[in-house]
Amino acid sequence: MARPTAIVAGGSRGIGRAIALELAPTHDVIATYRNRRDAAESLQAESGVEIFECDVSSRESRAGLLAFAQRKFTRLDLLVNNAGMAPKERCDVLDAGEESFDELIATNLKGPHFLTREAARWMVGTRAASQSYAGRIIFITSISAYAVSVNRAEYCISKAGLSMSATVWAQRLASEGIHVFEIRPGVIRTDMIAAVAKNYDQRIAAGLIPERRMGEPVDVARAVRAIAGGLLDYSAGQVINVDGGFHLRSL
């Protein structure tokens, strides 16, 4: 029997790399990268996954990814929308310009939304041919979908929009037998936060996160594993908080 298949968009580093490594033993995986081919090749050497250069903000690049996947796979079982970026510079919302806003919306929101549309069309066609097929789509968002940072407003807005995109697709695809989920990571130790990691460590020690530790990429990858294994298939549109309890509120 053929192994299940997966695309991990933004799979070469950090959370995406951990997800690709988690899936590689059970799935045929394509992991995308944008700039860091060296990181992607290192992942490929370690795990055997396929790698593909893709800028999700580009319609042509997304189409190239789907065409590549359709040459490699007879069907797509899992799409993980992890591709994204932080602002190049943290600026007060009073000073932040439109260029950064446009870049983050295109990469963090528009790209994953329309990549999902193309993958979903493929999945719907597969489902029509085989009622036993169950496609799965995961959006990796962020606690920044609801927790405000006034020095990176464009990032928060892009992630809030991505959270709604996940909800829209969950509603649209549930009746098609395709299961859509949102995983909402908290403060995760990756190179995206390296410059402010010390500050986060201090705030976590002071009680920012109930579990009193920063998350690791593997924490997110394990949530992906549960979804990929079909353990949550009756939980359409579920938001899974992988944040050490940050989302909890107490008096």
Secondary structure, DSSP 8 states (H G I E B T S, - for coil): ----EEEEET-SSHHHHHHHHHHTTTSEEEEEESS-HHHHHHHHHHH--EEEE--TT-HHHHHHHHHHHHHH-SS--EEEE------SS---TTT--HHHHHHHIIIIIIHHHHHHHHHHHHHHHHHHH-TT--EEEEEE--GGGTS--TTSHHHHHHHHHHHHHHHHHHHHHGGGTEEEEEEEE-SB-SGGGGGGHHHHHHHHHTTSSTT-S-B-HHHHHHHHHHHHTTTTTT-TT-EEEESTTTT----
